[in-house]
Structures are given as C-alpha cells and as structure tokens.
Amino acid sequence: MSNPSLEAVVSMKPDIVLMTTDGNPREFEARLRSFGIKTYIFRARRIPELPQGIRDLGTVLGVQEKAEALAKSTGTGINAFVNASHLTPHASRKKILFIVWPEPLIVAGPGTVIDDAIHIINSENIASKAKASYPKYSIEEVLRMSPDVIMIGKGHADVRKVSAGLLERLKILPAVKNNRVFYVSDDLYRLGPRTLRGVEEIRRLVEGIK
C-alpha cells in the first residue's frame, strides 16, 4: 500500500488504478499517469463521508445503480448507530484504547476511521486528542489514562504473541485484570463497506461489558 511496485502494476495492464489519500504516495499517481494509466483517488476519509465516496466511485466505474444502493444502505447503517448512541447514558461511556500495533506501541488517534467508530458508539477514544493520527504511546501514558477497554487490531497473524509483553507491563490496569482486552478484526483499518461491520463488532464488545 505505501510502497507499491510500479513495474508490477504496469505489467497487469489495468483499466484503472484505485488509490486512497491515506497510504498511497502521491508521486505514484503521477508515474502511473505518465504510462497512460487511468487513476482514481478515493478521497473519503471519515465514516460520515463513506456514502458519498461510494457514489463517486460508482460513477467512475460505471455502476451508479449498484453504488447508489450500497451508499443508501451504508448511510442507513451509520444513522442507526448514531441514533442508538443517543440512547446510551453519558455516565456509561467507556474509555477505549485501540492498539494498532503493540511493539512499538502505536494507537489510533484523531482523524482515523477507528476514532470515528469509537465516537459513533458513544464511547471515548483516550487518544482522540493526540497530535498525530497514529501516535506512539508510552506505557506510562496508558497507565495514567487508565482505559476501561483495550482493543488490539488483528492486523498481523502473530498479534497475540507480539502483544504478550505489552499486556504484561499493563497488568495492573483494571482493563487487563478484568479481561477487558479484546482482539478485533481489521475492518476499521480502511474505509469501505466492511467499516460498519467493524463498528458493530466494537459496539457489541462494549455493550457486553458489565
């Protein structure tokens, strides 16, 4: 994603190359265009922007009818989460730490799909005021902020093994003591149709906490 092979892409003779504003290097698009390859940048970055992003992509691909149906169902799903969150008492809001990678400790901060999802389910992302979208956190900072819930994205097959050392250092936290550490899918790592599945996953986990 962040360092694609120009030769590999050109060799496949694509009709169009879809890119995103996050991750894909800007200069890569210019290099593709120099080979006469059509490109499209998916510019939606936040969950509320997803329905329109789907419509725009559908227009580019010539499948407006399918895209409109998907955009409508996606918008309905987003609204359902938002409306349900209004019914959740403010006092029951949970403080969540979402770990993208444990070693070094990288968490999801502001401006990310994960941050959007946490707010949509009426919870608090303890890293929402960080200065970067994916900041590095220290053990001391996590201990000080004491999240109610820790979520670790399964972006790697060995994430449980890699997380073992981190959780050992965080074992004094109530979240760890009370088994409120959850390994979740990577559905919230990229904005797309699977995003709502990721929102539902973390909502169920938070609501299941006694």
Buried (B, 14 or more C-beta within 10 A) or exposed (E): EEEBEEEEBBEEEEEEBEBBEBEBEEEBBEBBEEEEBEBBEBBBBEBEBBBBBBBBBBEBBEEEEEBBEBBEBBBEBBEEBBEBBEEBEEEEBBBBBBBBBBEEBBBBBBBBBBBBBBBBBBBBBBBBEBEEBBBEBEEEBBEEEBBBBBBBBBEEEEBEEBBEEBBEBBEEBEBBEEEBBBEBBBBBBBBBEBBBEBBBBBBEBBEEBE
